[in-house]
Amino acid sequence: MKSIQNSSQTTVWKVARLKRAMTQPRYGSRLAAAQDIGMGESTLAAIENGDRIPLPEEVWMMAEVYNAPELKCTFCHDYCRLGVDVPKAEDASLEHIAVNAYNVLRNTSQLRDSLMEIVADGKITDDEKPEMTRILKALDDVVQVAQDLKYAVQKSEIEERRYG
């Protein structure tokens, strides 16, 4: 879990605002972004500079205003003890996510069969543990792809609602 970052680092919060500014030039201004989020410019500056951890409500608003729902996962993963196991969503194109999904899902029947063999007797033996570790890693990859796809679809829906 992260604490306050070094001020010389570029934070995900600033990157999200500047990325949004590419399609919405208004957000090139920290003041305009802060107004739309509902906070003071100095508060947003402190968050962007890594001098202050944003509150969950602030993250929610940044995610909405910047159309960056992945910020919610980043916050949960990096700053909340309860969300440490939440995968970070990657901001990737639908095409990239689809390729990842294909690669992750192509061996699911083999994983399913292997899992069923392991749990058939109701226990995991020492010799089965490496295979179970491999299965869990593959399932983590499925969760990651699902998370990425979920946020890509949300972003697309938000853009469609805003701009038709």
N, C-alpha and C positions, 0 to 999 in steps of 0.2 A: 504494500500500500504506500502510495506516494505522500510526501508531505509537500510543503511549499517548495516550488522549484527555484533554481538559480535564475535571477533576473536576466541573465545574458542568453538564456534559452528561449527559442520561439515555442510558445505553447500551442496546444491544439485549439484553444479558444481563439487565439489570434489568427491562426491558419484558417479556421472555419469562417471567420468574418471576412478575411481577405479573399478567400475562395468565392464566397458569396458575392463579393464586390465585382468579380469578373462578369457576372450576369446582372447584378444590381449595383451599379456604380455608387449609389447612395451609401453603401456600407463600406466604401473606402474611407468614410469619415467615422471615426470612433464615436463622435458625438451623436450622429444620426443613429448609429447602431444602438447606442446606450438608450436613447430616447425610445426607440422601437421595442427594446427589451424591457424597459421600465426601470432603469437604474441610472445612477449618475455616471457621467463620463469618467470621473476619477475612480469609481468602483470598477468599471469595465477595464480601465487601464491597469489597475492593480491585479485583476484577474488575468488579463492578457500578458502582463509582465511576470507572472508567477509569484507575485507578492501576497496574493490572497487566493484561497481555495473558494471556488464559487459554491453558493448554496444550491441544494437540489432544485429549488424553484427557478433560480437563475439559469441553471443548466437547461432546464426544461424550456425556458423562454429563448435562450440562445439556439437551441436545437430547432425550435419552431421558426424563429426569425431568419436564421441562416439556412433553413431547410437542410439541416445536418443532424438527422436523428441519431446517427452514430455517436454523437457527443454524449448521449445518455448512457450508452454502454461504457464509453471511456470513463465517465465519472464513476459509474458503479464499480468498474474493474479497478480503477486506480485510487479512488478515494474513499470507498465504502467497504468496511470489513465484511459486510454481508454479501457484497457482489464480487469478491475477489475471484470467484470461479466463473463469473459471467465472461464469455468471450468478448473481446473487443471486436466491434464490427469494422470491417475494412470499407473504405469509400472506393468502390470499384464499379466499373461499368457492368451492365447486365450481361454483356457478352463474356466478359472475364469471369463473372460469377457462374454463368452457365457452363463454361469449360471446367471450372473447379468442381462444380456439382457433378458433372459427368464423370470426372476422374475419381471423385470421392465415392460416388454411388455405384460404380461399375462392378465392384466386388462385394456388394451387400449380401448376395445369396451365399457366398462362401463364408462371410462373417457370421451370418445367421446360423449356418450349419455347424460351424466351429463352436459358437456359443452354446448351441443346444447340446453338443457332445460334452462340453465342459460341465454344464449345469445338470445334466441328466441324473447324476447320483446325488445332487443336492449339496455338493461341497466342491471347493476348488483346491485341488492338490498342488503340492509344490511343483510338480512337473507341468501342470496346466497354467501356472501363474504367468509365464512369459507370453503364452498365447492370449490369455485374458488381458494382459497389458496392451498387446497389439490391438485387440478388439476395442478396448476402451479408447485408445488413441484414434482409431478409425471413427468411433462414435463422436469423439470430440471434433473431428474434422467435419462430420455431418452437421453437428450443431453450429460450427463456425460458418459453413456455407449457408445454412438456414438463416442464421443471423444476418449475414451479408445480404442475402436475397430479400429478406424482410425489410431491411432499411432501404435498399435500392427501390423496391416497389413503393414504399411510403414516400420516398423523395419524388418519384415519378407522379404519384397521385397528387401530391401537394402542388407540384408544378402545373399539372393539368387543371387543378381547381383554380389556381391563381391566374393562369394565362390562357386557359382554354385549349 
